[in-house]
Amino acid sequence: MAKRFSKIKPFDKTNVSKIPKGKPIVYYLKSKANKGLYVGIAKKGRTQERLLEHLTKKSEKIPGAKKFQTLPFRSIKGAKQTEKRLIKKLNPKYNK
């Protein structure tokens, strides 16, 4: 069974606080027009903090990020492999 991203949600502190902390995730930040901006990874126990960094830290902020999706994993290894594959496939603007 193929894994799928969660439903698209507004990228704000309220929605970020609802993300479970118990598993590593791959997250996908999008513009208001659903254009892919950034694919990232957050380790188990740090999922909410990592996404909040994109909202609050000037050096981590992704300009135009208004929506996001998440994809949970059992292990960090699986999350890293999927992140690499998605960056290659989707070519988001802020991933280098």
Secondary structure, 3 states (H helix, E strand, C coil): CCCCCCCCEECCHHHHCCCCCCCCEEEEEECCCCCEEEEEEECCCCHHHHHHHHHHCCCCCCCCCCEEEEEECCCHHHHHHHHHHHHHHHCCCCCC
